[in-house]
Amino acid sequence: MSTEAPGPLDRHAPFYVAGHRGLAGSAVWRRLERDGFTDLVGRSSGELDLRDRDAVLEFFAEIRPRYVVVAAARVGGILANSTRPVEFLSDNLRIQVNVLDAAHASGVERLLFLGSSCIYPKFADQPIAESSLLTGALEPTNDAYAIAKIAGIMHVQAMRREYGHRWISVMPTNLYGPGDNYDPESSHVLAALIRRFHEAVTNGAASVTNWGTGAPLREFLHVDDLASAVLHLLEHYDDPAPINVGTGRDLSVRDLASLVAETVGFTGSIEWDAGRPDGTPRKLLDVSRLEALGWSARIPLRDGLAETYAAYLAALDSP
């Protein structure tokens, strides 16, 4: 197996982005278009159900992509993860196994599997190094999703070990940006806060109540930064170990709520329901390995949040 950096990708080769309409996948698609890739391939879930093994194998045999980014997944926040663990485990396992097996069968040269920072133990040392994987118990509210993502990492490593594929796994921190999911039942914390505070302003509410104590510390990465890192890693990283992608900075959920309130113009009181779960107390990624490869995040949270809220308003106004 080669230890040299992969080098530049062919901008005219077939490139499949699984999950190209999702938050991460759409950002990857935009970045690839901007960088001159001319043969991008995407299929909506209505066009191709990645849980259908035969359909996925047939699709890969027809398209024969040279490069693949696996950004397709069933995702959600703490409520969705804790109340629907079967779907989060079963759907993600099937998506990953089908896509990776089909990629192998069709001879995909470079593949990047997008995982999640929730793969790490609940009480991992901070900031969390990649070596923390499988060294402790997971956060119970999203352990089913985490196990599925860990299985994906192991699948990539097995493909490398058995077949010599130059495939990699990338673990992003909490993502946000244009195209996020604002559904109250399945959204992540930042999107949920944007919707909650916006609706409070619209309805003239005097207060907003959020889940938990507000004490947990979280790190947030704009999806356009993630997309930039994805391309950089495809061209500069070739190692079986997963690699973290984040900003290296975090803040409390309480401070995040204040920043969101300021962004949307909410001036009422912010309350906390301590009877609701907080989740992992802190989740800051160690990004030293990524920075050693010459990449670091560029979009400040305040700027990214303003852009994200503008996109949210535009989506509300669209027919």
C-alpha positions as CSV (number, residue, x, y, z in Angstrom):
1,M,0.0,0.0,0.0
2,S,1.4,3.4,-1.0
3,T,2.3,5.9,1.7
4,E,2.7,8.8,-0.7
5,A,0.1,11.6,-0.7
6,P,-2.6,10.8,-3.3
7,G,-2.0,14.0,-5.2
8,P,-4.5,16.1,-7.3
9,L,-7.8,14.4,-8.4
10,D,-8.7,14.3,-12.1
11,R,-11.3,17.1,-12.5
12,H,-13.0,15.3,-15.4
13,A,-13.4,11.9,-13.8
14,P,-16.8,10.6,-12.7
15,F,-17.3,11.7,-9.1
16,Y,-20.3,10.4,-7.1
17,V,-21.4,12.3,-4.0
18,A,-23.7,10.1,-2.0
19,G,-26.2,12.4,-0.1
20,H,-25.6,15.3,-2.4
21,R,-28.8,17.1,-1.3
22,G,-28.0,16.9,2.5
23,L,-26.2,19.5,4.6
24,A,-22.7,18.1,4.1
25,G,-23.2,16.6,0.7
26,S,-24.6,19.7,-0.9
27,A,-21.6,21.7,0.5
28,V,-19.2,19.1,-1.0
29,W,-21.0,19.4,-4.3
30,R,-20.7,23.2,-4.3
31,R,-17.0,23.0,-3.5
32,L,-16.3,20.4,-6.3
33,E,-18.2,22.5,-8.8
34,R,-16.2,25.6,-7.8
35,D,-12.9,23.6,-8.2
36,G,-13.7,22.6,-11.7
37,F,-15.0,19.0,-11.4
38,T,-17.1,18.4,-14.6
39,D,-18.6,15.0,-14.1
40,L,-20.4,15.1,-10.8
41,V,-23.0,12.4,-10.1
42,G,-25.8,12.6,-7.6
43,R,-29.0,10.8,-6.9
44,S,-31.8,11.8,-4.6
45,S,-33.2,9.2,-2.2
46,G,-36.3,9.0,-4.4
47,E,-34.1,8.1,-7.4
48,L,-31.8,5.7,-5.6
49,D,-32.5,4.1,-2.2
50,L,-29.1,3.4,-0.8
51,R,-30.6,0.8,1.5
52,D,-31.5,-1.3,-1.5
53,R,-28.4,-3.4,-2.2
54,D,-29.2,-4.5,-5.7
55,A,-30.1,-1.0,-6.8
56,V,-26.8,0.4,-5.4
57,L,-24.7,-2.3,-7.0
58,E,-26.5,-1.7,-10.4
59,F,-26.0,2.0,-10.1
60,F,-22.2,1.7,-9.4
61,A,-21.8,-0.8,-12.3
62,E,-23.5,1.7,-14.6
63,I,-21.8,4.9,-13.5
64,R,-18.4,3.5,-12.5
65,P,-17.2,6.5,-10.5
66,R,-13.6,7.0,-10.0
67,Y,-14.1,9.0,-6.8
68,V,-16.8,8.8,-4.1
69,V,-17.7,10.9,-1.0
70,V,-20.1,9.1,1.3
71,A,-22.1,11.9,2.9
72,A,-25.5,10.0,2.8
73,A,-26.8,9.0,6.3
74,R,-29.8,9.1,8.5
75,V,-28.9,12.0,10.9
76,G,-30.7,13.9,13.6
77,G,-30.3,15.6,17.0
78,I,-30.5,14.2,20.5
79,L,-34.3,13.7,20.4
80,A,-34.3,11.8,17.1
81,N,-31.3,9.7,18.1
82,S,-32.6,8.8,21.5
83,T,-36.2,7.9,20.4
84,R,-35.5,6.1,17.1
85,P,-32.2,4.1,17.6
86,V,-33.3,1.2,15.4
87,E,-33.7,3.4,12.3
88,F,-30.4,5.2,13.0
89,L,-28.5,1.9,13.4
90,S,-30.2,-0.1,10.6
91,D,-30.5,2.5,7.9
92,N,-26.9,3.7,8.4
93,L,-25.4,0.3,8.4
94,R,-27.2,-0.7,5.2
95,I,-26.3,2.6,3.4
96,Q,-22.6,2.2,4.3
97,V,-22.3,-1.5,3.5
98,N,-24.1,-1.2,0.2
99,V,-22.1,1.9,-1.0
100,L,-18.7,0.6,0.1
101,D,-19.3,-2.9,-1.3
102,A,-20.5,-1.4,-4.6
103,A,-17.5,1.0,-4.7
104,H,-15.2,-2.0,-4.3
105,A,-17.0,-4.0,-7.0
106,S,-16.7,-1.1,-9.5
107,G,-13.1,-0.3,-8.7
108,V,-13.5,3.2,-7.0
109,E,-10.0,4.7,-6.7
110,R,-10.5,7.2,-3.9
111,L,-13.4,7.1,-1.4
112,L,-14.0,9.4,1.6
113,F,-16.4,8.2,4.3
114,L,-17.9,10.9,6.5
115,G,-18.3,9.9,10.1
116,S,-19.2,11.9,13.1
117,S,-17.5,13.1,16.3
118,C,-20.2,11.2,18.3
119,I,-18.0,8.0,17.6
120,Y,-15.8,9.0,20.5
121,P,-16.3,8.0,24.2
122,K,-18.6,10.2,26.2
123,F,-15.8,11.1,28.7
124,A,-12.9,11.1,26.3
125,D,-9.9,13.4,27.2
126,Q,-10.3,16.8,25.7
127,P,-9.6,17.8,23.0
128,I,-10.4,14.4,21.5
129,A,-7.7,12.7,19.6
130,E,-8.4,10.1,16.9
131,S,-6.7,7.5,19.1
132,S,-9.6,7.9,21.6
133,L,-11.8,5.7,19.4
134,L,-13.1,2.6,21.1
135,T,-11.4,3.4,24.5
136,G,-14.6,4.1,26.5
137,A,-18.4,4.0,26.7
138,L,-20.4,6.0,24.2
139,E,-23.0,8.7,25.0
140,P,-26.2,6.7,25.5
141,T,-28.5,9.1,23.7
142,N,-26.8,8.5,20.3
143,D,-25.0,5.2,20.8
144,A,-26.9,3.4,17.9
145,Y,-25.8,6.1,15.4
146,A,-22.3,6.1,16.8
147,I,-22.0,2.3,16.4
148,A,-23.1,2.5,12.8
149,K,-20.5,5.2,12.1
150,I,-17.8,3.2,13.9
151,A,-18.7,0.2,11.7
152,G,-18.2,2.4,8.6
153,I,-14.7,3.3,9.8
154,M,-13.9,-0.3,10.4
155,H,-15.3,-1.2,6.9
156,V,-13.0,1.4,5.3
157,Q,-10.0,0.1,7.2
158,A,-10.9,-3.5,6.3
159,M,-11.1,-2.5,2.6
160,R,-7.7,-0.9,2.9
161,R,-6.2,-4.0,4.6
162,E,-7.7,-6.7,2.4
163,Y,-7.8,-5.0,-1.0
164,G,-5.3,-2.1,-0.7
165,H,-7.9,0.6,-1.5
166,R,-6.7,4.1,-0.8
167,W,-9.9,5.1,1.1
168,I,-10.2,7.3,4.1
169,S,-12.5,8.2,7.0
170,V,-13.2,11.8,8.1
171,M,-14.8,12.7,11.5
172,P,-16.3,16.2,11.4
173,T,-17.5,18.0,14.5
174,N,-21.0,19.5,14.8
175,L,-21.9,21.0,11.4
176,Y,-24.1,24.0,10.5
177,G,-24.8,26.1,7.5
178,P,-27.1,26.6,4.5
179,G,-29.3,23.6,3.8
180,D,-29.5,22.5,7.5
181,N,-32.5,20.6,8.8
182,Y,-34.8,22.7,11.0
183,D,-37.4,20.1,11.8
184,P,-38.3,20.3,15.5
185,E,-38.2,16.5,15.9
186,S,-34.9,15.8,14.2
187,S,-32.7,18.9,14.0
188,H,-29.3,19.4,15.6
189,V,-28.8,21.9,18.4
190,L,-27.8,25.0,16.3
191,A,-30.6,24.6,13.7
192,A,-33.1,24.0,16.5
193,L,-32.0,27.2,18.3
194,I,-32.3,29.2,15.1
195,R,-35.9,28.0,14.5
196,R,-36.9,28.4,18.2
197,F,-35.6,31.9,18.5
198,H,-36.9,33.0,15.1
199,E,-40.4,31.7,16.0
200,A,-40.2,33.5,19.3
201,V,-39.5,36.8,17.5
202,T,-42.3,36.2,15.0
203,N,-44.8,35.3,17.7
204,G,-43.7,38.0,20.1
205,A,-42.8,35.5,22.9
206,A,-41.3,36.9,26.0
207,S,-39.1,33.9,26.7
208,V,-37.5,30.8,25.1
209,T,-36.9,27.5,26.9
210,N,-34.1,25.2,25.7
211,W,-33.3,21.6,26.6
212,G,-30.8,20.9,29.3
213,T,-28.7,23.2,31.5
214,G,-26.8,25.0,28.7
215,A,-23.5,23.9,30.3
216,P,-22.2,21.4,27.7
217,L,-19.4,22.7,25.5
218,R,-19.7,22.2,21.7
219,E,-17.6,23.0,18.6
220,F,-19.3,24.1,15.4
221,L,-17.9,23.9,11.8
222,H,-19.4,25.6,8.8
223,V,-20.2,23.0,6.1
224,D,-18.3,25.1,3.5
225,D,-15.2,24.6,5.7
226,L,-15.9,20.9,5.9
227,A,-16.2,20.7,2.1
228,S,-12.9,22.5,1.7
229,A,-11.3,19.9,4.1
230,V,-12.9,17.0,2.2
231,L,-11.2,18.0,-1.0
232,H,-7.9,18.7,0.7
233,L,-7.9,15.3,2.4
234,L,-8.8,13.4,-0.7
235,E,-5.7,15.0,-2.3
236,H,-3.3,14.9,0.7
237,Y,-4.3,12.2,3.2
238,D,-3.9,8.4,2.8
239,D,-4.0,6.6,6.2
240,P,-6.2,3.9,7.8
241,A,-6.8,6.0,10.9
242,P,-9.8,8.4,10.8
243,I,-8.9,12.1,10.8
244,N,-10.8,14.8,12.7
245,V,-12.2,18.0,11.0
246,G,-13.1,20.9,13.3
247,T,-12.2,24.4,14.3
248,G,-10.3,23.6,17.5
249,R,-12.5,26.0,19.5
250,D,-15.7,25.5,21.4
251,L,-18.3,27.3,23.5
252,S,-21.1,26.5,25.9
253,V,-24.6,25.8,24.5
254,R,-25.7,28.7,26.8
255,D,-23.3,31.0,25.0
256,L,-24.4,29.6,21.7
257,A,-28.0,30.3,22.5
258,S,-27.2,33.9,23.4
259,L,-25.3,34.3,20.0
260,V,-28.3,32.9,18.1
261,A,-30.7,35.1,20.0
262,E,-28.6,38.1,19.1
263,T,-28.4,37.1,15.4
264,V,-32.2,36.7,15.0
265,G,-33.0,39.7,17.1
266,F,-34.6,38.0,20.1
267,T,-34.4,40.2,23.2
268,G,-36.5,38.2,25.7
269,S,-35.4,35.9,28.5
270,I,-33.6,32.5,27.8
271,E,-34.7,29.7,30.1
272,W,-33.3,26.1,30.5
273,D,-35.2,22.9,31.2
274,A,-32.6,21.0,33.3
275,G,-34.9,17.9,33.3
276,R,-34.0,17.3,29.7
277,P,-30.7,15.5,28.8
278,D,-27.5,17.5,28.2
279,G,-25.7,14.8,26.2
280,T,-21.9,14.6,26.3
281,P,-20.5,17.3,28.6
282,R,-17.8,18.4,26.2
283,K,-16.9,17.4,22.6
284,L,-13.9,19.3,21.2
285,L,-11.8,17.6,18.5
286,D,-8.1,17.6,18.4
287,V,-7.4,18.9,14.9
288,S,-3.6,18.9,15.1
289,R,-3.2,16.1,12.5
290,L,-5.3,18.0,10.0
291,E,-3.5,21.2,10.6
292,A,-0.2,19.4,10.0
293,L,-1.5,18.6,6.5
294,G,-1.9,22.4,5.9
295,W,-5.6,22.9,6.4
296,S,-7.5,24.9,9.1
297,A,-11.0,26.3,9.3
298,R,-11.6,29.8,8.1
299,I,-15.2,30.8,8.8
300,P,-15.8,32.4,12.2
301,L,-18.9,31.2,14.0
302,R,-20.5,34.6,14.2
303,D,-20.1,35.2,10.4
304,G,-21.3,31.7,9.6
305,L,-24.3,32.0,11.8
306,A,-25.4,35.2,10.2
307,E,-25.1,33.6,6.7
308,T,-27.0,30.5,8.0
309,Y,-29.9,32.6,9.4
310,A,-30.1,34.5,6.1
311,A,-30.4,31.2,4.2
312,Y,-33.1,30.1,6.7
313,L,-35.1,33.3,6.0
314,A,-34.7,32.9,2.3
315,A,-36.0,29.3,2.5
316,L,-39.0,30.5,4.5
317,D,-39.8,33.0,1.8
318,S,-39.4,30.6,-1.1
319,P,-42.7,29.1,-2.5
